[in-house]
Amino acid sequence: MNLNKSKIQGNKKAILSMTMILLLATTLMMAFAQPASAQIGATQPEKTTGYIDIAPRLIGVGQQATINLFIYPIPTSYAYVPYYDGYRGITVTFVKPDGTKDTFKPTDGTGIYDPGQTQALGAIFFFYKPDQAGNWSLSFTMPAQNITDTTGTLQMQGCTSNTVTFTVQKDPVLAGLLNGYPWAELPNSNNYWSYPINSNNREWNQISGDWLGSSSVINPTVYSWQPYGTGPNTAHIVWKQPIRDAGLMGGDYGSLSYGAQSSAKSSVVMEGKLYINIESAGTFECIDMATGEVLYTAAGTIANGFHIPKSPNTQADDSPTGNVVLESSYGHTLQAVLFGGSLSCYDPFSGTLLQSVSNVSSAIYIDGSPLAYGLRGTAPNYSLFEWNLTRLSPFRSFSTLKPLGSTTNWGDGIEWQKPLPQSILDTIPHLPQVGSSTNPFAKSLLGISSDASTLVVKAAPNQYWGYSATEGTLLWNLTLDYATTANQQICLYPKAAFIVFDVTGSRFNCYSMLTGKLLWTSDSFSDSSWATTWTVYSSETSDNNNFYAMMPDGTVRAYSLTDGHQIWRSTPFASTEYPNNAVPFVGSMVMVDGKIFACAGYSSSYKINPIPRFGMVVCINATNGDTVFTLNGGLRPSAAADGYVIATGDYDGNIYAIGKGTTSTTVTAQQQVSGSVLVQGSVLDKSSASSDASLTALYPNGVPAISDDNMSVWMDYLYMQNSTLQNAPPDCNGVPVTLTAVDPNGNVAVIGTTTSNYQGNYGFTWTPPTPGQYTIYATFTGSNSYYTSSASTYATVATAAATTTPAPTATNAPSNLATTSDLMTYIVVGVIAIIIAIAIVGALILRKK
């Protein structure tokens, strides 16, 4: 059977893959245990036996059950060698509670076999949704058939399987194959976690997700949107690493810096690790996202991350035809690789070069798919092509992790190639080649629709063409009444649409990638002259609802993807450092967790030196445009994953991770006078950045944990060398600490709450109600900046809390002393009398001596 080309497969298939492996494990073991002593010419027709089962046996109406059937012996040829075409003609019958039957030929879950055809091991698994409550039964039949190949014809008997019964109820059932029950709950937002994520925790896909870069691999992050996980709510810095030369030169060079503004570094995040190129070094680093530890440095440069689907043929490499799939489980395995120049592929775990291909043409890859699309050629001869990496045999050997050199010709992977129409511009000899960013007239592949059906080509300054991604036929063409340059259009994800900037109308026009039709026109932004200079330099992103654009007038704006109206406009930061009287947004942005992280400062393309001051990363609420926090330092966001935002600093050349950090809490308890106990301790920031040597002198006991409200100024003080703050350190609040005690009888009670100070210390005086040994717990429950931590200690109280002594009654004084003044006079006279009596006694004793 020929292998059909597959497009992008959904996450659902991948999630179910491991479950299917378990279902078919018995089939595999028994299949490979078939006797090897069978003789050619055995009695024919050969007997077969069929088995079927369903899981779970109790299911709710409309829920999806999993059915597995298999036939013994496994399909073989006349020479008793594996027959990869499997058995055919399988028919299953479901008998419903009302006696009606549902009979059909099932299609194997891999989707690559004909209805009624088994896998090469004689098995089929598929899914079914029962529509009635009550008792059901299930069985299958297989007709007699001949298996014929070059060795001869083997006759196989037909068979009828066992009958299995199952029950369907009205209410949904919680079961592993239905909904993952008992599922792994998501961790509390204040609980620290890191990679690798245990595979039992399937539901954690909601809080984890790679950042594959922003160039040629199509996925949400190519358009600067991370749909999965959380993002920072404060400016807390978790770690920093030097990434390039930067900082003030000083002396004879005045205010010049070693490195003028640099664009955001090309960042890739996979498997909880950050991969980033070292500037001008020809190497890249692998950094632990949670700790900032550099795990290795490797030769080469990387541009994207990519998940290569391993060829389903890998289990059938000995197939005579080489194109029959031997699947023992549902789904497929993806291999993570790092893409570099000339399609150099590196192993993310070690940095080892896996594959290098010669004569590579620029292309757009679809993550998780073997397919890529692009343009190749020189003027006036351009071609649109589809490329399939599974056609290059070395890619099928990725599992061996062996270097393959550069012997593979990239052109061998082309599936189809279609010439594009020529225009008068194609005949101009001095124009750069196809796809050049310096030539606004060059043809370029703008993108592919989110359903992978349509390719959009920018054919000229005002022309766009739509082509079928299946066969390369022209579907539509669009001619605008205004011209655009190479950086004035952007594809939208996950919408099948693209936006073009109308420079004269100061508005965005949105067109369908499927038809080329105008979908909407945005509100004009000509009310701000600086906003009319908007261009695409990682200055926009989109989600399911809106399109977000950074503007040089110092605003970020949100436009509805439904009709293009402006939803909100952020408030600019006034500044006399810039000619537009505001800190402009012309830089980099990423989006995660309903928040936009944007760089406010000058465009890195201008390379201004001295560098303009007051550049910062701004976190904006994507719902209403409010500023959540800012962080000084000229930071340019480049990635968002696993709760962190990665950004490169213009002013110091460091790369920063912004997010929640770990903490440590300490507690001691010491008995004081009258049975009271002094409970004291500290809450410290244990993030990697806090261990910087420059902070040791300031905080020898550790950097204190600080409140969320003070985090921006605290980070500015600790890491950004804010001269004003260096001369007058900020007086910040600490974090709340809850104190709990367990008394000698095992009773638990919260004895109080307190707040640590700007040095990280706290203290609390407590008087226990009874004597004995107490266990005292101090807990910091976490915040938007830190994960939780706690500690415990013991205290032995020898004396219980003092009981109040009753005041003397009035009967101890003469009845005529009615007022406080009279009582005090009475007491004073009494004391004087006592003193006189003592003196007389002393005199008599002396006389006697």
Secondary structure, 3 states (H helix, E strand, C coil): CCCCCCCCCCHHHHHHHHHHHHHHHHHHHHHHCCCCCCCCCCCCCECCEEEEEEECCEEECCCCEEEEEEEECCCECCCCCECCCCCCCCEEEEECCCCCEEEECCCCCCCCCCCCCCCCCCEEEEEECCCCCEEEEEEEEECCEEEEECCEEEEECCEECCCEEEEEECCCCCCHHHHCCCCCCCCCCCCCCCCCCCCCCHHHHHCCCCECCCCCEECHHHHCEECCCCCCCCCCEEEEEECCCCCECCHHHCCCECCCCCCCCCEEEECCEEEEEECCCCEEEEEECCCCCEEEEEECCEEEEEEEECCHHHHHCCCCCCCCCCCCCCCCCEEEEEEEHHHCEECCCCCCEEECEECCCCEEEECCCCEEEEEEEECCEEEEEEEEHHHCHHHHHHHHCCCCCCCEEHHHHEEEEEECCCCHHHHCCCCCCCCCCCCCCCCEEEEECCCCCEEEEEEECCEEEEEECCCCCEEEEEECCCCCCCCCEEEECCCCEEEEEECCCCEEEEEECCCCCEEEECCCCCCCHHHHHCCCCCCEEECCCEEEEECCCCCEEEEECCCCCEEEECCCCECCCCCCCECCECCCEEEECCEEEEEEECCHHHCCCCCCCCCEEEEEECCCCCEEEEEECCEEEEEEECCEEEEEECCCCEEEEECCECEEEEEEEEECHHHCEEEEEEEEECCHHHHCHHHHCCCCCCCECCCHHHHHHHHHHHHCCCHHHHHCCCCCCCCEEEEEEECCCCCEEEEEEEECCCCCEEEEEECCCCCEEEEEEEEECCCCCECCEEEEEEEEECCCCCCCCCCCCHHHCCCCCCCHHHHHHHHHHHHHHHHHHHHHHHHHHHHHC
